[in-house]
Amino acid sequence: MLRPGGRLVNILTATADGDIEGDRKEAERRGLRKIITIINFDRARDSMREITHLIDGGQVRVPPVDVLPLEDAARAHQMIDTGHVRGKLVLKVAELSG
């Protein structure tokens, strides 16, 4: 969900990303802006460090994140429908194993 005039940033992957140009035009038709970027893996580490410094320095505000187990997907939808979500709502699908 985006506020009116909001921006959606799409980070492309090595897999199929759908109709990129069609998505951009649809966003524009709705008064939104879709920004498309590709990760430069040669610079990714430096970029992540720079972003971390910006966050740590208070120059970037990170929205609050609520994490719910996948089993609570229905409750998550209810929270969204009733407007009781501030920031981001994430459904946790599985634990990462190393």
N, C-alpha and C positions, 0 to 999 in steps of 0.2 A: 504494500500500500504506500502510495506517495501522496504528499500534500499537493495542492494545485501548484503547478509550476515547478514541481520537484524534479530531481535528477536521479536516474538509475544508472549505476556504473556496472557494466558487464565485462568481466575479465574472461577473455577467450581461453579455451583449452585446446589440447591437441586432438580432441574428438569433435564430432559434428556439433555445431552450435545453432542449428536451425537456420531460419531465414533472417539473417542479421539485418539486412537492409529493410526488409518488410517490417521487422520489429521496430526499427528506428523510425520509420515513417508512421507507423501506428502510434507510437509514443508521441511524436510531433503532432499528429492529428488530435490527440487528447490533451494537448497543451503541456506535455512533459518533454523532458530531454533525456535521451538515452545515449550514454557515453560508452564507447567501446574501446577497450585497451587489450594489449597482449603482454603477458609477463615476459620480461627479458630475464631468463634464468641466470644469465651471466652476472646480472646486477641485482638479482633478487635479495641476496643476503645484505648488501649495502642498503637497499631500499627498505627492508624490514627494520634494520638498525635505525635508519633515519626516521621512520614512522614511530618507532618505539621512543626515540628521543623527543619527538614532537608531543606524544601522549604524556610521557613523564614530565615534560616541561609545562604541561597544562595548555599547550597551544591547540590541541585537538581534544574535543569532548567525545568520550565514548559513551553511547547510550547504555542504560542499564539492560542487563540480559537475564531473563528468567529461563531456566532450563527445566523442562518437564520430561518424564519418561514417555516413550512412545505410547504406552498404555493409556496415558492421559490426553490423547489427541482430542477426544470429544470435549474434555474440560477446556483444553486450549482454545478450541473453536468457540466455546461459550464465552471465554474470557475476551476474545477478540470481538465477538458479536455485541457484548455488553459494554465495550470500551474500557475494560479493566486491565489494559496492558499499557505499560509505560516503557518505551524503549523497544527491545527485541524479545521475541518469544521463540525459543528453540526447542525442538523435539529431539531428545537423545535416542538414537536408534540402537547403538551398540557401544561397548567399550573398545577402545583401540588397544590392540596387543602389539607389543614390540618384539 
